[in-house]
Amino acid sequence: MPDNTAPVGKIHSIDAKRLLCPMPVIKLQNLVKHCQPGDQIEIVCTDPGTQQDIPAWCRIHSHDIIAIQETEASHWLFKIAVG
C-alpha cells in the first residue's frame, strides 16, 4: 500500500515568550530564511497579537499553519509548515 503522507523535513523551534510585536514575526522570518520547503517550525508566543500576525505573515509568504494551540494561560504554540 503506498504511503500518501508528505515527508516532513527538519523541525525547528523558536521561544518567543515575553517578546512583543514585531519580534516574534521577525524571529520567524529570520529562521525561515534557513529552512527548506517541508521543514516545520514550532514557535511559542505570549503576545496575544501573534494570533493574527503570524497567520497573516504565513499567508502572505505561502507557508501553512498546521496548528495553533493555547498551551497554557497566555501561551500560544504555532506549528508552521515551510512552503
C-alpha positions as CSV (number, residue, x, y, z in Angstrom):
1,M,0.0,0.0,0.0
2,P,1.5,3.4,-1.0
3,D,2.3,6.0,1.7
4,N,0.4,9.2,0.8
5,T,1.8,11.3,3.6
6,A,4.2,14.1,2.6
7,P,7.7,13.7,4.1
8,V,8.4,16.1,6.9
9,G,11.8,17.9,6.9
10,K,13.5,19.2,10.0
11,I,11.6,20.5,13.0
12,H,12.8,23.9,14.3
13,S,11.7,25.6,17.5
14,I,11.5,29.3,18.5
15,D,10.9,30.5,22.0
16,A,9.3,33.9,21.6
17,K,7.8,34.1,25.1
18,R,7.8,37.7,26.5
19,L,8.6,39.2,23.1
20,L,6.3,41.9,21.8
21,C,5.3,42.7,18.2
22,P,7.1,42.7,15.8
23,M,9.8,40.5,17.4
24,P,8.0,37.1,17.2
25,V,7.4,37.6,13.5
26,I,11.0,38.8,12.9
27,K,12.4,35.7,14.6
28,L,10.1,33.5,12.5
29,Q,11.2,35.3,9.3
30,N,14.9,35.0,10.1
31,L,14.6,31.3,10.8
32,V,12.5,30.6,7.6
33,K,15.4,32.0,5.6
34,H,17.5,29.0,6.7
35,C,14.8,26.4,6.2
36,Q,13.8,24.1,3.3
37,P,10.3,23.5,2.0
38,G,8.8,20.8,4.1
39,D,10.6,21.8,7.3
40,Q,8.3,22.7,10.2
41,I,8.7,25.4,12.8
42,E,7.1,25.5,16.2
43,I,7.0,28.9,17.8
44,V,5.7,29.6,21.4
45,C,4.5,33.2,22.0
46,T,2.9,35.1,24.8
47,D,2.0,38.3,22.8
48,P,-1.8,38.0,22.0
49,G,-1.2,39.9,18.8
50,T,0.6,37.0,17.3
51,Q,-2.7,35.2,16.9
52,Q,-3.4,37.5,14.0
53,D,0.2,38.5,13.0
54,I,1.7,35.0,12.5
55,P,-1.1,33.5,10.4
56,A,-1.2,36.7,8.2
57,W,2.6,36.6,7.7
58,C,2.3,32.9,6.8
59,R,-0.5,33.5,4.3
60,I,1.5,36.4,2.6
61,H,4.6,34.2,2.3
62,S,3.0,30.9,1.3
63,H,3.6,29.0,4.5
64,D,1.0,26.8,6.1
65,I,-0.3,26.9,9.6
66,I,-0.6,23.3,10.8
67,A,-2.0,24.1,14.2
68,I,-2.5,26.9,16.8
69,Q,-2.8,25.8,20.4
70,E,-3.1,27.6,23.7
71,T,-0.7,25.5,25.7
72,E,-1.2,27.3,29.0
73,A,-2.7,30.6,30.1
74,S,-1.5,33.2,27.6
75,H,1.0,30.9,25.8
76,W,0.3,30.0,22.1
77,L,2.1,27.4,20.1
78,F,2.1,27.8,16.3
79,K,3.1,24.9,14.1
80,I,4.1,26.0,10.7
81,A,5.0,24.1,7.5
82,V,7.6,26.0,5.4
83,G,6.3,26.3,1.9
